[in-house]
Amino acid sequence: MDDEQPQTGMSGSLSIVRAAVVLVVFVAAVALLVDVGTRPGVNSVPSSAATTVPSTTPTTAAAGANSTTTTAAAHSTTTTTGHGHKGSKSTTTTTIAPSSVSVVVANATSTNGLAAHYTAVIGAGGWKMGTPTDAATTEATSAVYYAAGFQEPAASIATSIGVKPTQVLPLTTATPVTGVTGVDVVVVIGSDLASTTTTTT
């Protein structure tokens, strides 16, 4: 049998040229996708308030993804949309400015001054603090209760004072604090935080 001779010359040169062309096309496509992915969205809705100027900041995400953050006075909305990926999802989160969230701290222990102490601690984060009060009952475990739509601020406040995420709960009539109608977030300080806090009266 005759041995087949490897092809050389013109065929080998064409393979190298093809590989170079494919590489150049690939690099150009990636550059185009990154450019498209970092452009600000054209369907942003500006705020209707006369004194509020929304700002849009494009951010670079994975190639082929759009990520635009719009910040207004009391709220900011972040929308991330993936394009061209199987199983892409679009998510929207809304951040509420601390200064627009009303917060009341209630002492559910026999230790004096805890509500005032935690009102000062939480207030340092820019939250709109109400007058400290006492809870209707004594509680062993601290909790942060939130009105509808205020779970995110409640979770942020809970983290700042060391309350577990499992103790961030909806505000209901079962909340052990009276007179908090219209309040966005109610913080109940229990014995667990009393034992870790030194206050002066």
C-alpha positions in Angstrom: 0.0 0.0 0.0 1.1 3.5 -0.7 1.7 5.6 2.4 -0.4 8.9 2.4 1.8 11.9 2.5 0.8 14.8 4.8 -0.6 17.8 2.9 1.7 20.8 3.1 2.2 24.0 1.3 -0.9 25.9 0.2 -3.3 23.9 2.4 -1.4 24.5 5.6 -1.2 28.3 4.8 -5.0 28.4 4.3 -5.6 26.7 7.7 -3.5 29.4 9.4 -5.3 32.2 7.5 -8.7 30.7 8.4 -7.7 30.5 12.1 -6.5 34.1 12.1 -9.8 35.3 10.4 -11.9 33.4 13.0 -9.9 34.8 15.8 -10.3 38.4 14.5 -14.1 37.9 14.0 -14.4 36.5 17.5 -12.5 39.4 19.1 -14.6 42.0 17.2 -17.8 40.3 18.3 -16.8 40.3 21.9 -15.8 43.9 21.8 -19.2 44.8 20.2 -21.1 42.8 22.9 -19.2 44.6 25.7 -19.8 48.0 24.1 -23.6 47.2 23.8 -23.7 45.8 27.3 -22.2 49.0 28.9 -24.5 51.5 27.2 -27.2 53.1 29.5 -30.7 52.0 28.9 -32.9 54.1 26.6 -36.1 53.3 28.4 -35.2 54.8 31.8 -38.1 56.8 33.3 -37.0 60.1 34.8 -38.4 61.3 38.1 -41.4 63.6 37.9 -40.3 65.7 40.9 -39.1 69.1 39.8 -36.3 69.2 42.3 -35.1 65.6 41.7 -32.5 64.9 39.0 -32.1 61.1 38.5 -28.7 59.9 37.6 -28.0 56.9 35.5 -24.7 55.1 36.0 -23.8 52.3 33.5 -21.9 49.4 35.1 -19.9 46.7 33.3 -21.3 43.2 33.9 -20.6 40.0 32.1 -20.3 40.3 28.3 -23.7 40.6 26.8 -25.5 41.9 29.9 -27.1 45.2 30.6 -26.9 46.7 34.1 -28.2 50.2 34.8 -28.6 51.9 38.2 -30.9 54.9 38.5 -30.9 56.9 41.7 -33.6 59.3 42.7 -34.4 61.2 45.9 -36.1 58.6 48.0 -35.7 55.4 45.9 -33.2 53.9 43.6 -34.0 51.0 41.3 -31.4 48.6 39.9 -32.4 46.4 36.9 -30.1 43.7 35.5 -31.0 42.0 32.3 -29.1 39.3 30.6 -29.2 39.1 26.8 -28.4 36.1 24.7 -27.8 33.6 27.5 -30.0 30.5 28.0 -32.1 30.9 31.1 -31.4 34.7 31.4 -33.5 36.5 34.1 -34.4 40.1 34.7 -34.4 41.2 38.4 -35.4 44.6 39.9 -34.6 45.7 43.4 -35.7 49.0 45.0 -33.6 50.7 47.7 -35.4 53.0 50.0 -33.5 56.0 51.4 -33.0 55.7 55.2 -34.3 59.3 55.7 -37.7 58.3 54.4 -38.2 55.3 56.7 -39.8 56.0 60.1 -38.4 53.8 62.9 -39.4 53.3 66.5 -37.3 51.4 69.1 -39.1 49.7 72.0 -37.5 48.3 75.1 -38.8 44.8 75.9 -36.5 44.3 79.0 -36.2 45.5 82.5 -32.9 47.2 81.7 -33.4 51.0 81.6 -32.3 53.1 78.7 -32.1 50.5 76.0 -34.6 52.0 73.7 -32.9 55.4 73.8 -29.5 53.8 73.3 -30.6 51.8 70.2 -32.5 54.9 68.9 -29.1 56.7 68.9 -27.3 53.7 67.3 -29.8 53.2 64.6 -30.3 56.9 64.0 -26.6 57.2 63.1 -27.4 55.3 59.9 -29.7 58.2 58.7 -33.0 56.6 59.6 -36.0 58.8 60.6 -36.2 57.9 64.3 -39.3 58.3 66.5 -39.5 58.6 70.2 -38.1 55.6 72.1 -40.8 53.6 73.9 -41.4 50.5 76.0 -42.8 47.2 74.7 -46.1 45.9 76.1 -44.3 42.6 77.1 -40.9 41.4 78.1 -39.1 39.6 75.2 -36.1 37.2 75.4 -35.3 37.6 71.7 -34.9 40.9 69.9 -36.8 41.4 66.6 -37.3 43.9 63.9 -40.8 44.3 62.5 -41.6 45.9 59.1 -44.7 47.4 57.5 -45.6 46.2 53.9 -42.8 47.3 51.5 -40.2 47.9 54.2 -38.6 44.5 54.6 -35.3 45.7 53.0 -34.8 48.6 55.4 -35.8 46.3 58.3 -33.2 43.8 57.3 -30.5 46.5 57.1 -31.4 47.8 60.5 -31.4 44.3 62.0 -27.9 43.6 60.6 -26.6 46.9 62.0 -27.6 46.0 65.6 -26.9 42.3 65.5 -30.5 40.9 65.1 -30.7 37.6 63.3 -32.3 37.6 59.8 -34.9 35.1 61.1 -36.1 37.7 63.5 -37.0 40.2 60.8 -40.8 39.9 60.7 -43.9 41.5 59.2 -45.6 44.1 61.4 -48.9 42.8 62.7 -51.3 43.3 65.6 -49.2 40.6 67.4 -46.2 42.9 67.6 -45.6 43.6 71.3 -45.6 47.4 70.9 -48.7 49.7 71.0 -49.2 53.0 69.3 -47.0 52.4 66.3 -49.7 52.8 63.6 -48.1 54.3 60.5 -44.5 53.5 61.6 -42.5 51.7 58.8 -40.1 49.7 61.1 -40.4 48.8 64.8 -37.4 47.5 66.6 -38.0 45.5 69.8 -34.9 45.1 72.0 -35.0 41.9 73.9 -32.9 40.4 76.7 -30.4 38.9 74.1 -29.3 42.5 73.2 -29.6 43.8 76.7 -26.9 41.4 77.9 -24.5 42.7 75.2 -25.2 46.4 75.8 -23.8 48.8 78.4 -26.0 51.9 78.8 -26.1 54.8 81.2 -29.2 56.3 82.7 
